[in-house]
Every structure is written in structure tokens, then in C-alpha cells.
Amino acid sequence: MLVKEAPYIWHNGDVIRWQDAKVHVLSHALHYGTSVFEGIRAYHTPKGPAIFRLSDHMKRFFESAKVYRFNVPFSQQELEKACIDMVDQNELKSAYIRPVAFLGYGHVGLLPPMDLELDVSVIAFEWGSYLGESTLEHGVDVCVSSWNRIAPNTVPAMAKAGGNYLPSRLICMDAKRNGYHEAIALDTQGFVSEGPGENIFLIRDGVIYTPPLHHSVLAGITRDSVIKMANKYGYEVQEKTIPREMLYLADELFFTGTAAEVVPIRSVDKLEIGDGKPGPITKQIQRGFFGLFTGETEDEWGWLEHTPRHEDSLLLI
């Protein structure tokens, strides 16, 4: 999926032109995956662009950096403002926002000095639903991947780091090669974990289940949002170990994630889920989620950060 370029990128405290955002080929992150990042969405609302759960995303950004003992040279408040500025200065009505911090040029060895500061960029650009706009309505066909998610105490699954996503690439290729939209990965114990870039929810007999974090699951912001919304609607949500066969016997399944949003799963390994169409609970969750951005759902949690034009926005250098 090609990136739709925007005019500007925030980099190390300055606003530069998109074409000028370059790094050296000996950047440490390029060789060793030493980066942390976030995916955040800004939505077009009746009140203008609004960033969804900005502070929660940036809190996770700094927690990922902490796990890898990365020294981020900017505060959370500074980077939140950079996200707002990039939506504003690029005049985006809706956007995908990618803050990234990475070890850059200067050290070739695996372990550079622990106090080495990171390069930090914030990129904002237009990007539709990750799995395709039609999948939001019609759902996706998925397989259980032959690749497992990372094992506990090997790579920290709760950190959103660049190197963590190499297994996700293998999982994605596994699915695409076999004609599926996406895949579901099991953990090393053989239990359901998550998709390559999405959390998963399973509905059976009116109860909503999702794998707990100790099954190599990223603590998804959209995942947390869905849990809170489902509780509001009166559903029981259980974080529970899910065996593979429970996928086949589910009444409904759906993915969640910032990039994917809320996507129904209509089949797993060529077995239809329910009647092969998005189920009523999934559609209710979808309506509630997207209703936050149309005004049909009250933002009682304070999740929307509106982005009016700021007089003190950073100026292009």
C-alpha cells in the first residue's frame, strides 16, 4: 500500500519537507530494528480533525522506549503537540500518524552506549483502512498461520518496537500466499494470540472473549476501547485463554487495531463464522466506534483530541 505523501514531517524538533526526511544507511535501527513507534489515527469529525486517544498512544510509546532502555530526548507533551501540529500544518482532515524513535547513525555495534539519544520523527498522512474499506462492511477471510507469535521472555510483546514486527511480516506473507486477507497467529503454547497487526475478539453465546496479554498480545488501544464500549453496552467481556478450535465454533469474530479499525472476520481456514456475515454484536461495536467520529456516540471517555490551528505551531525551517 503506497504512502500518500504530505508536505511536512516533524524531525528532532524541527518541521522539514517530506522529501528532506532522510537517514544514513548505517543507522542502527536499519540494521538491528532498534526503534519504537506508534500508529495513531486522526478522524474527520463535525468539529474538525480529532486525534483518537493521543495521550494513551504516546504513553505506550514511552513505555515501549522504557522496556528497551531508549533515551527519548523529548517529553510526552512535546511529541503530542508535534502530532497535532503535523495534522494541522499538513492540512489533513483525517490522517494516520506515525511517531517513531530510532537509534541513528554513529554506532555500528549491537550495543551502543546506553545513554545514546534517539532520533525522533512524527509523520502524518492520509491512509484508508488497513485491510481495505470494503472489509469493514463485508469482513475478511483469514487462516491460522503456520508461524507462532513470539515466546515470552524472548522479545517483549508489550513493546511496540520495529524489530518485533519481523514475525508479523512472515505471518502476513503466509496469509497472502494462500489467498487470505489476513492471518491469526497462535502463541508458542498453541493458544490464540493475535493477528500480525491486530488484536482479536471472539463472541460465543453472547459473551465476548479476547486473549489476555500473557499470550504474546500487544496491549492495543483500540482493543481497550472496544472492551470499555462493550461493557457500556452490557456485554460480559472475558480476557481468557482461547484454544484454536474455539475460533471455528465462534458465533462472531472480529479484529481491532488502529490501522485495521474494527473488521469482522467471516471465515477461518475456509470455515464460515456464524452465517459468514458480520454478526449483530460486531456491527454494534462498529457503529459505536465509528460513531465517536460522526457524533452519534458520545465521547464520554474524553478520547478525542481536536486539532484547531495553533498560533504557536512550529515553523518550517
JOQUIPE-V728790 format. One record per pair of residues at least 12 apart in sequence whose C-alpha atoms are under 7 Angstrom apart, sorted by sequence separation. I is the first residue (numbers start at 1). GAP is how many residues later the second one is. D is the distance in Angstrom with one decimal. If there is no record, write none. Layout:
# JOQUIPE-V728790
i=I gap=GAP d=D
i=I gap=GAP d=D
This chain:
# JOQUIPE-V728790
i=6 gap=12 d=6.6
i=40 gap=12 d=6.9
i=171 gap=12 d=6.5
i=183 gap=12 d=5.8
i=253 gap=12 d=5.2
i=266 gap=12 d=6.6
i=83 gap=14 d=6.9
i=104 gap=14 d=6.7
i=264 gap=14 d=5.5
i=103 gap=15 d=5.0
i=104 gap=15 d=6.2
i=102 gap=16 d=5.2
i=103 gap=16 d=6.3
i=40 gap=17 d=6.9
i=101 gap=17 d=5.8
i=102 gap=17 d=5.4
i=58 gap=18 d=6.4
i=101 gap=18 d=5.5
i=102 gap=18 d=6.6
i=149 gap=18 d=6.9
i=193 gap=18 d=6.1
i=264 gap=18 d=6.7
i=38 gap=19 d=6.6
i=101 gap=19 d=4.3
i=192 gap=19 d=6.7
i=100 gap=20 d=5.8
i=101 gap=20 d=6.5
i=248 gap=20 d=6.6
i=100 gap=21 d=5.4
i=199 gap=21 d=6.8
i=252 gap=21 d=6.0
i=58 gap=22 d=6.9
i=99 gap=22 d=5.7
i=100 gap=22 d=6.4
i=193 gap=22 d=5.5
i=251 gap=22 d=6.1
i=252 gap=22 d=6.2
i=38 gap=23 d=6.1
i=99 gap=23 d=4.2
i=193 gap=23 d=6.2
i=194 gap=23 d=6.3
i=248 gap=23 d=6.6
i=250 gap=23 d=6.3
i=251 gap=23 d=4.8
i=37 gap=24 d=6.2
i=98 gap=24 d=5.7
i=99 gap=24 d=6.3
i=147 gap=24 d=5.9
i=172 gap=24 d=6.4
i=193 gap=24 d=5.9
i=199 gap=24 d=6.4
i=250 gap=24 d=6.9
i=262 gap=24 d=6.0
i=36 gap=25 d=6.9
i=55 gap=25 d=7.0
i=98 gap=25 d=5.0
i=171 gap=25 d=6.1
i=248 gap=25 d=6.7
i=54 gap=26 d=6.9
i=97 gap=26 d=5.6
i=98 gap=26 d=6.3
i=145 gap=26 d=6.0
i=97 gap=27 d=4.3
i=212 gap=27 d=4.9
i=252 gap=27 d=5.8
i=36 gap=28 d=6.3
i=96 gap=28 d=5.6
i=97 gap=28 d=6.7
i=168 gap=28 d=4.4
i=187 gap=28 d=6.0
i=207 gap=28 d=6.5
i=208 gap=28 d=6.2
i=209 gap=28 d=5.7
i=210 gap=28 d=6.4
i=211 gap=28 d=5.3
i=212 gap=28 d=5.8
i=254 gap=28 d=6.8
i=36 gap=29 d=6.3
i=95 gap=29 d=6.0
i=96 gap=29 d=5.5
i=145 gap=29 d=6.4
i=168 gap=29 d=7.0
i=187 gap=29 d=6.5
i=207 gap=29 d=5.4
i=208 gap=29 d=4.7
i=209 gap=29 d=4.8
i=210 gap=29 d=5.0
i=211 gap=29 d=5.2
i=212 gap=29 d=6.8
i=95 gap=30 d=5.2
i=96 gap=30 d=6.0
i=145 gap=30 d=6.9
i=207 gap=30 d=6.3
i=208 gap=30 d=6.3
i=209 gap=30 d=5.8
i=210 gap=30 d=6.1
i=211 gap=30 d=5.5
i=95 gap=31 d=4.7
i=96 gap=31 d=5.8
i=209 gap=31 d=6.3
i=211 gap=31 d=6.3
i=94 gap=32 d=6.5
i=95 gap=32 d=6.3
i=143 gap=32 d=6.4
i=223 gap=33 d=6.0
i=222 gap=34 d=6.0
i=223 gap=34 d=6.8
i=222 gap=35 d=5.3
i=149 gap=36 d=6.0
i=151 gap=36 d=6.9
i=222 gap=36 d=6.2
i=86 gap=37 d=7.0
i=87 gap=37 d=6.2
i=143 gap=37 d=6.6
i=148 gap=37 d=5.5
i=149 gap=37 d=6.0
i=150 gap=37 d=6.9
i=151 gap=37 d=5.8
i=220 gap=37 d=6.7
i=86 gap=38 d=5.9
i=142 gap=38 d=5.3
i=145 gap=38 d=5.7
i=147 gap=38 d=6.6
i=148 gap=38 d=5.2
i=149 gap=38 d=4.9
i=83 gap=39 d=6.4
i=141 gap=39 d=5.6
i=142 gap=39 d=5.8
i=143 gap=39 d=6.9
i=144 gap=39 d=5.6
i=145 gap=39 d=5.8
i=148 gap=39 d=5.3
i=149 gap=39 d=6.7
i=82 gap=40 d=6.7
i=141 gap=40 d=5.6
i=142 gap=40 d=4.9
i=143 gap=40 d=4.8
i=144 gap=40 d=4.8
i=145 gap=40 d=5.3
i=148 gap=40 d=6.0
i=140 gap=41 d=5.9
i=141 gap=41 d=6.9
i=142 gap=41 d=4.9
i=143 gap=41 d=6.2
i=144 gap=41 d=5.9
i=142 gap=42 d=6.9
i=49 gap=44 d=5.3
i=71 gap=44 d=6.2
i=73 gap=44 d=6.1
i=48 gap=45 d=7.0
i=49 gap=45 d=6.1
i=71 gap=45 d=6.5
i=72 gap=45 d=6.1
i=73 gap=45 d=6.8
i=71 gap=46 d=5.1
i=72 gap=46 d=5.7
i=204 gap=46 d=5.3
i=71 gap=47 d=6.3
i=203 gap=47 d=5.9
i=204 gap=47 d=5.1
i=202 gap=48 d=6.3
i=203 gap=48 d=5.6
i=204 gap=48 d=6.9
i=44 gap=49 d=5.2
i=203 gap=49 d=5.0
i=43 gap=50 d=6.9
i=44 gap=50 d=5.0
i=191 gap=50 d=6.7
i=192 gap=50 d=5.4
i=202 gap=50 d=6.0
i=203 gap=50 d=6.2
i=43 gap=51 d=4.5
i=191 gap=51 d=5.7
i=192 gap=51 d=6.0
i=202 gap=51 d=4.6
i=42 gap=52 d=5.0
i=43 gap=52 d=6.7
i=191 gap=52 d=4.9
i=192 gap=52 d=5.9
i=201 gap=52 d=5.7
i=202 gap=52 d=6.8
i=42 gap=53 d=4.9
i=191 gap=53 d=6.0
i=201 gap=53 d=5.4
i=41 gap=54 d=5.7
i=42 gap=54 d=6.3
i=200 gap=54 d=5.9
i=201 gap=54 d=6.3
i=41 gap=55 d=4.6
i=200 gap=55 d=4.6
i=230 gap=55 d=6.9
i=40 gap=56 d=5.8
i=41 gap=56 d=5.9
i=199 gap=56 d=5.6
i=200 gap=56 d=6.2
i=39 gap=57 d=6.9
i=40 gap=57 d=4.9
i=198 gap=57 d=5.8
i=199 gap=57 d=5.2
i=39 gap=58 d=5.8
i=40 gap=58 d=6.5
i=198 gap=58 d=5.4
i=199 gap=58 d=6.4
i=39 gap=59 d=5.1
i=157 gap=59 d=5.3
i=158 gap=59 d=6.8
i=198 gap=59 d=4.9
i=38 gap=60 d=5.6
i=157 gap=60 d=6.1
i=158 gap=60 d=4.9
i=37 gap=61 d=6.8
i=38 gap=61 d=5.5
i=157 gap=61 d=5.7
i=158 gap=61 d=6.1
i=37 gap=62 d=5.5
i=38 gap=62 d=6.7
i=37 gap=63 d=4.2
i=36 gap=64 d=5.8
i=37 gap=64 d=6.3
i=152 gap=64 d=6.6
i=35 gap=65 d=6.9
i=36 gap=65 d=5.5
i=151 gap=65 d=6.8
i=35 gap=66 d=5.5
i=36 gap=66 d=6.6
i=150 gap=66 d=6.4
i=35 gap=67 d=4.1
i=149 gap=67 d=6.5
i=34 gap=68 d=5.9
i=35 gap=68 d=6.5
i=34 gap=69 d=6.0
i=10 gap=72 d=6.7
i=29 gap=73 d=5.8
i=29 gap=74 d=5.4
i=28 gap=75 d=5.3
i=29 gap=75 d=6.4
i=10 gap=76 d=7.0
i=27 gap=76 d=6.7
i=28 gap=76 d=5.2
i=9 gap=77 d=6.9
i=27 gap=77 d=4.2
i=28 gap=77 d=6.1
i=27 gap=78 d=4.2
i=26 gap=79 d=5.7
i=28 gap=79 d=6.7
i=28 gap=80 d=6.4
i=24 gap=81 d=6.2
i=8 gap=82 d=6.4
i=7 gap=83 d=6.0
i=6 gap=84 d=6.2
i=67 gap=92 d=6.7
i=64 gap=95 d=4.3
i=64 gap=96 d=5.7
i=64 gap=97 d=6.8
i=12 gap=107 d=6.1
i=12 gap=108 d=5.2
i=11 gap=109 d=5.8
i=12 gap=109 d=6.2
i=11 gap=110 d=4.3
i=10 gap=111 d=5.4
i=11 gap=111 d=6.5
i=10 gap=112 d=5.0
i=9 gap=113 d=6.2
i=10 gap=113 d=6.6
i=9 gap=114 d=5.2
i=6 gap=119 d=5.6
i=5 gap=120 d=6.3
i=4 gap=121 d=6.3
i=4 gap=122 d=6.0
i=37 gap=123 d=6.1
i=36 gap=124 d=5.8
i=37 gap=124 d=6.2
i=139 gap=124 d=6.0
i=140 gap=124 d=6.4
i=141 gap=124 d=6.2
i=36 gap=125 d=4.1
i=139 gap=125 d=4.4
i=140 gap=125 d=4.8
i=141 gap=125 d=5.7
i=142 gap=125 d=6.1
i=143 gap=125 d=5.2
i=144 gap=125 d=6.6
i=35 gap=126 d=5.5
i=36 gap=126 d=5.8
i=136 gap=126 d=6.9
i=139 gap=126 d=5.1
i=140 gap=126 d=5.6
i=141 gap=126 d=4.9
i=142 gap=126 d=5.0
i=143 gap=126 d=4.6
i=35 gap=127 d=5.1
i=136 gap=127 d=5.0
i=139 gap=127 d=5.4
i=141 gap=127 d=6.2
i=142 gap=127 d=6.3
i=34 gap=128 d=6.5
i=135 gap=128 d=6.4
i=136 gap=128 d=6.7
i=33 gap=129 d=5.2
i=34 gap=129 d=6.6
i=130 gap=129 d=5.1
i=131 gap=129 d=5.9
i=33 gap=130 d=4.2
i=129 gap=130 d=6.1
i=130 gap=130 d=4.7
i=129 gap=131 d=5.5
i=129 gap=132 d=6.9
i=138 gap=139 d=6.8
i=139 gap=139 d=6.4
i=138 gap=140 d=6.7
i=57 gap=164 d=7.0
i=41 gap=217 d=6.6
i=40 gap=218 d=6.2
i=39 gap=219 d=6.3
i=88 gap=219 d=6.6
i=88 gap=221 d=6.0
i=84 gap=223 d=5.8
i=85 gap=228 d=6.0
i=45 gap=248 d=5.1
i=46 gap=248 d=6.6
i=44 gap=249 d=6.7
i=45 gap=249 d=5.6
i=43 gap=250 d=6.3
i=53 gap=250 d=4.7
i=52 gap=251 d=5.7
i=53 gap=251 d=6.1
i=54 gap=251 d=6.8
i=52 gap=252 d=5.0
i=51 gap=253 d=5.6
i=52 gap=253 d=6.4
i=50 gap=254 d=5.5
i=51 gap=254 d=4.9
i=50 gap=255 d=5.1
i=51 gap=255 d=6.2
i=50 gap=256 d=4.0
i=49 gap=257 d=5.8
i=50 gap=257 d=5.8
i=48 gap=258 d=6.9
i=49 gap=258 d=5.7
i=15 gap=299 d=6.7
i=15 gap=300 d=6.5
i=16 gap=300 d=5.9
i=15 gap=301 d=4.9
i=16 gap=301 d=6.3
i=15 gap=302 d=6.3
i=14 gap=303 d=6.9
